[in-house]
Amino acid sequence: MTPYEKLKMTRQNGRPTGISYINGIFDDRIELHGDRRFAEDAAIISGIGSLNGIPVTYIAIEKGTDLATRMKTNFGCPKPEGYRKALRLMKQAEKFHRPIICLVDTSGAFCGEEAEERGQGQAIADNLMQMMALETPVITIVIGEGGSGGALGLSVANKLYMLEHAVFSVISPEGCASILWEDAALAPDAAEALHITAEDMVTFGVAEEIIKEDFRHFGKMCEGIKEKLIGDLKGWEKKTGKELSEERYQRFRKLGRWSE
């Protein structure tokens, strides 16, 4: 399967979205809303839940499953208030020593005029900077598209997992082909050149592990993810907040090293 074919799989109708994973993985959920500055952004669903009794904060990008929900969630393209809401809950999680679990599925942050007026770039940059220093564990799972800064704004994590056919890229292949070659039809070539697949991310050290997809047995798949998350959190139980923050920093310092 080519990289572009994998990308198209992440966009297929019927593929589980963020809310499906929230319902399948977390118990005792309380959803929290708003950035306390402008508005609620339905593209990011966030709240408090538990993993076998371990309190956690969950943050997921939601694309929607039909026209009505996709319009409500802006097709999974968060606005500045979404990223500010996410950061508000991350800081809350740090205060109460709750781990943070992020689920990413977006083609990119919303790039409309109103988002730029409200500081889209700065909202994402704030997340990148402050997530790096959080003194609590952060785990990100890319469940579909991991597009541009919109995905990175929830991906400064101690560990990053990717689903089998998920992708992670600095720009969409269509956008890349349009800019470089002035022809969006060359998106398959751009996808190949960008190295966007889960396998590529593990090779480059961007992701730790690939999670096998089994949507026909989705409940069992979610149980497997839950067990993986619990194992990670128990492994960090004796680490201090400073140690967790330093590990995250060092993880990102290693990215980009390459030799042939």
Disulfide bonds with the S-S distance in Angstrom:
none
